[in-house]
Amino acid sequence: MFAFESKRWATIAAALLAVLATPLGAARAADVQPTALVRVAPLRQGELSVGVDAYGHVELAATRALAVSFGRPVRVIAVDVRVGQRVRRGQPLLRCAGAPGSELAWRQAQAALRQARAALARSQRLAAQQLASQADVDAARRALADARAQRDAARAQQLGAGAQTVRAAFDGVVEAVAVMPGEQLAAGAAALRLAPAAALQAVVGVSPAVAAQLRPGQPVTLHAVFGAAPPLIASVAQVAGALDARSRLVDVTLELPQPAAAAAWLPGAAVQAAFALQPWHGWVVPRQAVLRDARGQAYVFEDDHGRARRVDVTLLRDSAEASGISGPLDARLPLVVLGNYELADGMALRVQR
């Protein structure tokens, strides 16, 4: 009896092996393959509005600043202000006197003028006595004209002005001080810079791709990073043409409205600028639908009649929820929007309804 049962089971096992060895059995084994549960959505074209945030600081408008300089060499007697100090119109900024060389040049110019006048008078007396020619008188007149021109040039350079006090020409903020008491300053060199207190601007850094989309006059919303200053609507004044060496970003100068900015903002305050870029038109997909491989290539999957179809794409715009892409997409095929992390090209799909 036991031998009969053993023979029977051996016969059944042999029959099963024979079935699996047939083409039909092999096909059934091949049907056992990985599948993925995904969610799909129609592929659509649309408009994507992208907002970009940038960070920077408020500063005094450099184009409105006044450089205090002198037309003569001077010696600084006293500096009455410091960097960052607010000053009122007419307030003393610094005191100076002519450098020793400039005072000497002024005295020499005056002495040369007196001598030229005396020489002309003497030539005219001698000519009246027929002891000098008319050519001598003309030469004396030319010498007098040269001496007067030299005196006028020295006066224009303020060589004989003596000690003087420089006062603020307007209400402002001292932006820079380049001298110390006792220092000698060359003619034309700036002693300090004074900027109007109400003339403020902000400088923020953006990527080159964002900078290429900005235009002068474009509005931008400005928020204070710290403090409770209300938001302002500023405008793009200038976009730099090169990267900043430290941040590797493009500096964008923003013009702040006056007098609202001056009332609530101070130079040096940290700001956040919110730019609204021009709307982009094209394939707009959910952001999670776009993946990247180990090489950094962006790609998506389409549902090709139950099979995953990988499509390499170019990422053109990106926002918090959506991405703008381009590539050889088939608009008739649904786009895989969830479950795509598990997919490989050609994998069978189970679509979640």
Residue pairs with C-beta under 8 A, 6 or more apart in sequence:
19 25
20 26
20 29
33 348
34 347
34 348
35 347
35 348
35 349
35 350
36 308
36 339
36 342
36 343
36 347
36 348
36 349
36 350
37 339
37 350
37 352
38 301
38 303
38 308
38 336
38 338
38 339
38 340
38 343
38 349
38 350
38 351
38 352
39 336
39 337
39 338
39 339
39 351
39 352
40 303
40 334
40 335
40 336
40 337
40 351
41 286
41 334
41 335
41 337
42 334
42 335
43 283
43 285
43 302
43 329
43 330
43 331
43 333
43 334
43 335
44 283
44 284
45 281
45 282
45 283
45 284
46 281
46 282
46 284
47 279
47 280
47 281
47 284
48 279
48 280
48 281
48 282
48 284
48 317
48 319
48 322
48 323
48 324
49 276
49 277
49 279
49 280
49 319
50 277
50 280
50 317
50 318
50 319
51 274
51 275
51 276
51 277
51 319
52 206
52 210
52 274
52 275
52 277
53 272
53 273
53 274
53 275
54 204
54 205
54 206
54 210
54 252
54 272
54 273
54 275
55 204
55 205
55 225
55 270
55 271
55 272
55 273
56 202
56 203
56 204
56 205
56 251
56 252
56 270
56 271
56 273
57 202
57 203
57 268
57 269
57 270
57 271
58 200
58 201
58 202
58 256
58 261
58 265
58 266
58 267
58 268
58 269
58 271
59 200
59 201
59 202
59 203
59 267
59 268
60 173
60 175
60 195
60 196
60 199
60 200
60 201
60 267
61 195
61 196
61 199
61 200
61 201
61 255
62 195
62 201
64 195
64 196
64 199
65 175
65 193
65 194
65 195
65 196
66 169
66 170
66 172
66 193
66 194
66 195
67 190
67 192
67 193
68 93
68 94
68 166
68 190
68 191
68 192
68 193
68 194
69 188
69 189
69 190
69 191
70 96
70 158
70 185
70 187
70 188
70 189
70 191
71 156
71 157
71 158
71 187
71 188
72 98
72 99
72 102
72 157
72 158
72 159
72 161
72 187
73 98
73 99
73 101
73 102
73 184
73 185
73 186
73 187
74 96
74 97
74 98
74 99
74 102
74 184
74 185
75 96
75 97
75 98
75 99
75 100
75 182
75 183
75 184
75 185
76 94
76 95
76 96
76 179
76 180
76 181
76 182
76 183
76 184
76 185
76 191
77 94
77 95
77 96
77 97
77 163
77 181
78 94
78 95
78 181
79 93
79 94
79 177
79 179
79 180
79 181
79 192
80 91
80 92
80 93
80 94
80 95
81 87
81 91
81 93
81 94
81 174
81 177
81 192
82 174
82 177
83 174
83 175
83 176
83 177
84 173
84 174
84 267
85 173
85 174
86 171
86 172
86 173
86 197
87 93
87 168
87 171
87 172
87 173
87 174
87 194
88 168
88 171
89 168
89 169
89 170
89 171
90 167
90 168
91 167
91 168
92 165
92 166
92 167
93 166
93 167
93 168
93 174
93 192
93 194
94 165
94 166
94 179
94 191
94 192
95 163
95 164
95 165
95 166
96 163
96 164
96 166
96 185
96 191
97 162
97 163
97 164
98 106
98 158
98 159
98 160
98 161
98 162
98 163
99 184
102 157
102 159
103 159
103 160
103 162
105 154
105 159
106 154
106 155
106 159
106 160
107 160
109 147
109 150
109 151
109 153
109 154
109 159
110 151
110 160
112 147
112 150
112 151
113 144
113 147
113 148
113 150
113 151
115 147
116 140
116 143
116 144
116 146
116 147
116 148
117 144
117 147
119 140
119 143
119 144
120 137
120 140
120 141
120 143
120 144
122 140
123 132
123 136
123 137
123 139
123 140
124 137
124 140
126 132
126 136
127 133
127 134
127 136
127 137
154 160
157 187
166 191
168 194
169 194
170 194
170 196
171 196
171 197
171 198
172 194
172 195
172 196
172 197
173 194
173 195
173 196
173 197
173 267
174 192
174 193
174 194
175 192
175 193
175 194
175 195
176 190
176 192
176 193
177 191
177 192
178 189
178 190
178 191
178 192
179 185
179 191
179 192
185 191
197 262
198 258
198 259
198 261
198 262
199 258
200 256
200 258
200 261
200 262
200 265
200 267
201 237
201 253
201 254
201 255
201 256
202 222
202 234
202 253
202 254
202 256
202 271
202 273
203 251
203 252
203 253
203 254
204 251
204 252
204 254
204 271
204 273
205 244
205 247
205 249
205 250
205 251
205 252
206 214
206 249
206 250
206 252
206 275
207 249
207 250
208 243
208 250
210 250
210 275
210 277
211 239
211 240
211 250
211 252
213 277
213 278
214 236
214 239
214 252
214 275
215 236
216 235
216 236
216 237
216 238
216 239
217 235
217 236
218 235
218 236
218 275
219 233
219 234
219 235
219 276
220 233
220 234
220 235
220 236
220 254
220 273
220 274
220 275
220 276
221 231
221 232
221 233
221 234
221 273
221 274
222 231
222 232
222 233
222 234
222 254
222 256
222 271
222 272
222 273
222 274
223 231
223 271
223 272
223 273
223 274
224 231
224 265
224 269
224 270
224 271
224 272
225 269
225 270
225 271
225 272
226 269
226 270
227 269
229 264
229 265
229 269
230 264
232 256
232 257
232 260
232 261
232 265
233 257
234 254
234 255
234 256
234 257
234 273
235 254
235 255
236 252
236 253
236 254
236 255
237 253
237 254
237 255
238 252
238 253
239 250
239 252
239 253
240 250
240 251
240 252
240 253
242 250
243 249
243 250
244 250
244 251
252 273
254 273
256 265
280 316
280 317
280 324
282 316
282 317
282 324
282 325
282 326
283 324
283 325
283 326
283 327
283 329
284 322
284 323
284 324
285 300
285 322
285 323
285 325
285 335
285 337
286 321
286 322
286 323
286 337
287 318
287 319
287 320
287 321
287 322
287 323
288 337
288 338
288 340
289 300
289 323
289 335
289 336
289 337
289 340
290 298
290 299
290 300
290 313
290 315
290 323
290 325
291 298
291 299
291 300
291 340
291 341
292 298
292 299
293 299
297 312
298 312
298 313
298 314
298 315
298 325
299 310
299 311
299 312
299 313
300 310
300 311
300 313
300 325
300 327
300 329
300 335
300 336
300 340
301 308
301 309
301 310
301 311
301 335
301 336
301 340
301 343
302 308
302 309
302 311
302 329
302 330
302 333
302 334
302 335
302 336
303 309
303 333
303 334
303 335
303 336
303 349
303 351
304 330
304 333
306 348
306 349
306 351
307 346
307 347
307 348
307 349
308 336
308 343
308 344
308 345
308 346
308 347
308 348
308 349
309 330
309 333
309 345
309 346
310 343
310 344
310 345
311 327
311 328
311 329
311 330
312 327
312 328
313 325
313 326
313 327
313 329
314 325
314 326
314 327
315 323
315 324
315 325
316 324
316 325
316 326
317 323
317 324
318 324
336 343
336 349
338 352
339 352
343 349
